[in-house]
Amino acid sequence: MKDARLCILGAGNMGRALIGGLLRAGARPGEISVGESVAAVREALARDLGVRATADNRAAISGAAVVVLAVKPPQAAEVLQPLAVALRAAPALLVSVAAGVRVAALAGWCPGVGVVRAMPNRPALVGAGVTGLYAPPGVVPAQRLLAERVMRSVGEIVWVPGEDALDTVTALSGSGPAYFFLLAELLAEAGEQLGLEGAAARRLAVHTLYGAGLLTQAGDADLKRLRAEVTSQGGTTEAALQVLESADLRATVTRALAAAAARSRELGNS
Ligand SMILES: NC(=O)c1ccc[n+]([C@@H]2O[C@H](COP(=O)([O-])OP(=O)(O)OC[C@H]3O[C@@H](n4cnc5c(N)ncnc54)[C@H](OP(=O)(O)O)[C@@H]3O)[C@@H](O)[C@H]2O)c1
C-alpha cells in the first residue's frame, strides 16, 4: 500500500496476516510499524520481514495514517485509551478488527477519532479471506478507501450499510469456514461408511471443497448455475440433493445463521 504509513497493534494471527498481506500488496517494510507486547513476536517480525515492532504502542502509532487494532476484544480498551490523544492529533484512522467491539465503545475510548469496523475471517491467514466493513457516518470516502486497501490485502471486502449487519457477517463469513469444514467432514465420514478407505474419503472430500471453491471464483460465480451444471436430470447429484432438500437443509441453515448472529449480538453487548 502506497502513500500511507500504517500501524498494526497486535501481531497475533490476524495482525501477522495483515502485515504479510500488506507487504505482498506492495507496502515497503519501512511503511509499517507494529505495536506488539510479545518480545519473541517483535524479534521475528524484524528478522523475517524487516518490519519495525515495538512494545511502546505510542511510538508504534507515531506518524501512522491508519492504525489497525488487532488485539483480542477484551484488550481493546486498555490498548486504545492511552493512545486517544495522539490518534486524534495525528489524525489517524482507526480500523478495528476486534470482533464484537462496537463503534460506540471505540468512539468512547477514542473520542474524535475516525473509526471503521472490519470483520475478517480466518482464511485471511492464507490471503483468501473476506471482510465485512462498516463505517459510521462521518467517515469520509478517503478514509473508507484506506480501510479497504488494508483489508483487501488479505482477500475480498464487502461494505455493509449498518453496524448490526456485522453480526450477520460474523454468522455468515466469520463462522462460515467451520460450516464448510463440517460438511467436508460429514462427506468423508459418509464416504467411509459407504465403503471407501478413510484417508481416501478425506482426500476426496477436502479436494472437492477446494475445487468447488475455485469454481465459484471463475466467471460470474452464479451459485445456482454452478449447481445446475453438476446436476443432470435424473442423475446421481439430483438424487442426493433431493434427500438434502427433504431434510429441510434450507431452513436449518437459516436457523444456524440466526443463532450465530444472535450470539454475536450477545457477545458484543456483554
Ligand atoms: N484470527 C481470526 O481468524 C480472526 C477473525 C476475525 C477477527 N479477528 C479479530 O482479530 C483480533 C486478533 O485476533 P488474533 O486471532 O490475531 O489474536 P491473537 O493471536 O491473540 O493476537 C493478538 C496479539 O496482540 C497482542 N497484544 C496483547 N496486548 C497488547 C498490547 N497492549 N499492545 C500490543 N499488542 C498486544 C497479543 O499478545 P498476548 O498474546 O501477550 O496477549 C497477541 O500477540 C481479535 O480482536 C479478533 O476478534 C480474528
The ligand as an SDF file (V2000), in Angstrom:
LIG
                    3D

 48 52  0  0  0  0  0  0  0  0999 V2000
   -8.0000  -14.9360   13.9840 N   0  0  0  0  0  0  0  0  0  0  0  0
   -9.0940  -14.7770   13.2660 C   0  0  0  0  0  0  0  0  0  0  0  0
   -9.4590  -15.6080   12.4380 O   0  0  0  0  0  0  0  0  0  0  0  0
   -9.9410  -13.5310   13.4350 C   0  0  0  0  0  0  0  0  0  0  0  0
  -11.0830  -13.3590   12.6190 C   0  0  0  0  0  0  0  0  0  0  0  0
  -11.8430  -12.1830   12.7850 C   0  0  0  0  0  0  0  0  0  0  0  0
  -11.4660  -11.2170   13.6990 C   0  0  0  0  0  0  0  0  0  0  0  0
  -10.3760  -11.4470   14.4660 N   0  0  0  0  0  0  0  0  0  0  0  0
  -10.0330  -10.4350   15.4660 C   0  0  0  0  0  0  0  0  0  0  0  0
   -8.6800  -10.1170   15.3520 O   0  0  0  0  0  0  0  0  0  0  0  0
   -8.1800   -9.7710   16.6530 C   0  0  0  0  0  0  0  0  0  0  0  0
   -6.8920  -10.5180   16.8780 C   0  0  0  0  0  0  0  0  0  0  0  0
   -7.1760  -11.9200   16.8370 O   0  0  0  0  0  0  0  0  0  0  0  0
   -5.9840  -12.9460   16.7520 P   0  0  0  0  0  0  0  0  0  0  0  0
   -6.5850  -14.2710   16.4420 O   0  0  0  0  0  0  0  0  0  0  0  0
   -4.9340  -12.3950   15.8440 O   0  0  0  0  0  0  0  0  0  0  0  0
   -5.4930  -12.8870   18.2810 O   0  0  0  0  0  0  0  0  0  0  0  0
   -4.0480  -13.1980   18.8580 P   0  0  0  0  0  0  0  0  0  0  0  0
   -3.3760  -14.2150   18.0120 O   0  0  0  0  0  0  0  0  0  0  0  0
   -4.2030  -13.4430   20.3330 O   0  0  0  0  0  0  0  0  0  0  0  0
   -3.2760  -11.8120   18.6370 O   0  0  0  0  0  0  0  0  0  0  0  0
   -3.3760  -10.6750   19.4620 C   0  0  0  0  0  0  0  0  0  0  0  0
   -1.9510  -10.1720   19.6880 C   0  0  0  0  0  0  0  0  0  0  0  0
   -1.9620   -8.8890   20.3140 O   0  0  0  0  0  0  0  0  0  0  0  0
   -1.0010   -8.8810   21.3780 C   0  0  0  0  0  0  0  0  0  0  0  0
   -1.2830   -7.8820   22.4060 N   0  0  0  0  0  0  0  0  0  0  0  0
   -1.9730   -8.0150   23.5560 C   0  0  0  0  0  0  0  0  0  0  0  0
   -1.9950   -6.8680   24.2580 N   0  0  0  0  0  0  0  0  0  0  0  0
   -1.3000   -5.9820   23.5420 C   0  0  0  0  0  0  0  0  0  0  0  0
   -0.9430   -4.6240   23.7480 C   0  0  0  0  0  0  0  0  0  0  0  0
   -1.3180   -3.9620   24.8630 N   0  0  0  0  0  0  0  0  0  0  0  0
   -0.2190   -3.9890   22.8210 N   0  0  0  0  0  0  0  0  0  0  0  0
    0.1560   -4.6350   21.7010 C   0  0  0  0  0  0  0  0  0  0  0  0
   -0.1140   -5.9390   21.4620 N   0  0  0  0  0  0  0  0  0  0  0  0
   -0.8470   -6.6150   22.3680 C   0  0  0  0  0  0  0  0  0  0  0  0
   -1.1690  -10.2910   21.9160 C   0  0  0  0  0  0  0  0  0  0  0  0
   -0.1640  -10.6150   22.8300 O   0  0  0  0  0  0  0  0  0  0  0  0
   -0.5330  -11.6450   24.0610 P   0  0  0  0  0  0  0  0  0  0  0  0
   -0.5330  -12.9950   23.4460 O   0  0  0  0  0  0  0  0  0  0  0  0
    0.5560  -11.3970   25.0280 O   0  0  0  0  0  0  0  0  0  0  0  0
   -1.8900  -11.2430   24.5850 O   0  0  0  0  0  0  0  0  0  0  0  0
   -1.1570  -11.0930   20.6080 C   0  0  0  0  0  0  0  0  0  0  0  0
    0.1350  -11.2930   20.1150 O   0  0  0  0  0  0  0  0  0  0  0  0
   -9.2510  -10.1300   17.6730 C   0  0  0  0  0  0  0  0  0  0  0  0
   -9.8440   -8.9650   18.1810 O   0  0  0  0  0  0  0  0  0  0  0  0
  -10.2550  -10.9470   16.8880 C   0  0  0  0  0  0  0  0  0  0  0  0
  -11.5790  -10.6950   17.3080 O   0  0  0  0  0  0  0  0  0  0  0  0
   -9.5900  -12.5690   14.3540 C   0  0  0  0  0  0  0  0  0  0  0  0
  1  2  1  0
  2  3  2  0
  2  4  1  0
  4  5  1  0
  4 48  2  0
  5  6  2  0
  6  7  1  0
  7  8  2  0
  8  9  1  0
  8 48  1  0
  9 10  1  0
  9 46  1  0
 10 11  1  0
 11 12  1  0
 11 44  1  0
 12 13  1  0
 13 14  1  0
 14 15  2  0
 14 16  1  0
 14 17  1  0
 17 18  1  0
 18 19  2  0
 18 20  1  0
 18 21  1  0
 21 22  1  0
 22 23  1  0
 23 24  1  0
 23 42  1  0
 24 25  1  0
 25 26  1  0
 25 36  1  0
 26 27  1  0
 26 35  1  0
 27 28  2  0
 28 29  1  0
 29 30  1  0
 29 35  2  0
 30 31  1  0
 30 32  2  0
 32 33  1  0
 33 34  2  0
 34 35  1  0
 36 37  1  0
 36 42  1  0
 37 38  1  0
 38 39  2  0
 38 40  1  0
 38 41  1  0
 42 43  1  0
 44 45  1  0
 44 46  1  0
 46 47  1  0
M  CHG  2   8   1  16  -1
M  END
$$$$
